[in-house]
Amino acid sequence: MTQSELEMHVRSIKVNKKDIGYIRWCLESHDGIANPTTRMETPDILDLTISPHFLDDAERLIDALVKELGIERVDAPDKPPLL
C-alpha cells in the first residue's frame, strides 16, 4: 500500500446544530464511512475524516445531505481535526 492510499481525507460541512445527531446517524449507518467532529470555535461546522477507501461513497452521501438538509460545504481546516 502506498502512503497516498493510507492518507485520510477531510471534508467539512456547515450544518444546523439540530441536525448533527441525524448526520452522525447517517454516517454510522453507512458503515461508519466518516468520523465527524465539531470545531470548538464553530460548533455548527462538522469536519468529516474519511478513509480513502470510502471517499467516493462519502462524497455521494454529503451531496445527498446537501440536497436533503440544505447544509453547505465549507473549507476543510488547515490541520486535520484528529491530530
C-alpha positions as CSV (number, residue, x, y, z in Angstrom):
1,M,0.0,0.0,0.0
2,T,1.4,3.4,-0.9
3,Q,1.4,6.4,1.5
4,S,-1.3,8.2,-0.5
5,E,-3.6,5.1,-0.2
6,L,-3.3,5.4,3.6
7,E,-3.9,9.2,3.9
8,M,-7.2,10.2,5.5
9,H,-9.3,12.9,3.7
10,V,-11.2,15.7,5.5
11,R,-14.4,17.3,4.2
12,S,-16.2,20.0,6.1
13,I,-19.8,21.0,6.2
14,K,-21.8,23.8,7.9
15,V,-24.9,22.4,9.5
16,N,-27.8,23.4,11.6
17,K,-26.9,22.2,15.1
18,K,-30.2,20.4,15.4
19,D,-29.3,18.1,12.5
20,I,-25.9,16.9,13.9
21,G,-27.5,13.8,15.5
22,Y,-29.2,12.8,12.3
23,I,-26.0,13.4,10.3
24,R,-24.0,11.3,12.7
25,W,-26.6,8.6,12.4
26,C,-26.4,8.7,8.6
27,L,-22.6,8.4,8.7
28,E,-22.7,5.5,11.2
29,S,-25.4,3.6,9.3
30,H,-23.3,3.7,6.1
31,D,-20.6,1.5,7.6
32,G,-19.1,4.4,9.5
33,I,-17.7,6.0,6.3
34,A,-16.6,9.1,8.1
35,N,-15.7,10.2,11.6
36,P,-17.5,13.6,12.4
37,T,-16.0,16.1,14.8
38,T,-17.3,19.6,15.6
39,R,-14.9,22.5,15.8
40,M,-14.6,24.0,19.2
41,E,-14.7,27.6,18.0
42,T,-17.5,26.9,15.5
43,P,-19.8,24.1,16.6
44,D,-22.0,24.4,13.5
45,I,-19.2,23.0,11.4
46,L,-18.6,19.3,11.2
47,D,-15.2,18.1,10.0
48,L,-15.5,14.6,8.5
49,T,-12.4,12.4,8.5
50,I,-12.8,9.9,5.7
51,S,-10.8,6.8,4.8
52,P,-9.6,6.8,1.2
53,H,-11.5,3.6,0.7
54,F,-14.8,5.3,1.5
55,L,-14.1,8.7,-0.2
56,D,-16.5,8.2,-3.2
57,D,-19.3,6.9,-1.0
58,A,-18.8,9.7,1.5
59,E,-18.9,12.3,-1.3
60,R,-22.2,10.9,-2.5
61,L,-23.6,10.9,1.0
62,I,-22.5,14.5,1.6
63,D,-24.1,15.5,-1.7
64,A,-27.4,13.8,-0.6
65,L,-27.3,15.6,2.7
66,V,-26.7,18.9,1.0
67,K,-29.9,18.4,-1.0
68,E,-31.9,17.0,1.9
69,L,-31.0,19.4,4.7
70,G,-29.6,22.4,2.9
71,I,-26.2,22.1,4.6
72,E,-23.3,23.6,2.8
73,R,-19.7,22.5,2.1
74,V,-17.0,24.7,3.6
75,D,-13.2,24.7,3.5
76,A,-11.5,22.0,5.5
77,P,-9.3,23.0,8.3
78,D,-5.6,23.6,7.7
79,K,-4.7,20.9,10.3
80,P,-6.6,17.6,10.3
81,P,-9.1,17.5,13.3
82,L,-7.9,14.3,14.8
83,L,-4.2,15.1,15.2
